[in-house]
């Protein structure tokens, strides 16, 4: 998709993380990269928190 194509990253590591988050959490996934200073980058990654396997599979019936 267009969002993954816009990731101009030298290696495949961050792209793989992005794709896995999308696969696991779909639109609820969080993947942000922010350059704050010349030598500092902030990465924010995440998704919803489930308290049990049952709750996870309830929200992800395709798995």
N, C-alpha and C positions, 0 to 999 in steps of 0.2 A: 504494500500500500504506500501511498504518498508520504505518510508520517515516517515510516521506516526508511524510505529513500532519502529523506532529508537529514538523516543522521550521518554527517560527514566525519567519520571516525577512522583513524589510521588502522586499527586492528578490528578483529571481529568480536572481542570480548564484550564490550558494552552493547553492541547490536544483539548479541545472543541473550544478554540479560534482558534487554528491552523486549525481545520476541517472547522469551519465557514468561515475563510478567503479563504480556498481552494474552498469551495462551492460557495461563492460570487464572487471571483475574479479569480479562476482557476490558471493558470500558471503566472498570473500577480500579485498574492498575494506575500506579503513579510512577512516572519516570521523568525526572527533571534534571537538567544540567545548567548550572549558573556560574559564569565567570565573574568573580567579584573584584578581584585585583589582578594586576599583571601576572602574579604567580600563585593564584589561589582559585580553585574550582570547588563548587559545592555540588554534591550528588544527592538527590532525594529519590529514594526508591521505596515502593511499597504496594500494598493492596489491603483488602479487608481482612479483619482478624476474626477467625472462627474459633469457638471454644470447644468444638468437638469434631470428630470425623463426620459424624452424621450431619451436622450443620453445614460443613463444607460441601458434602455431596448433595445436600438439599439445594444449595445455590449453584451447583455445577453438575446437573443431571447427566450431561453428555460424557462424563468420565466414568 
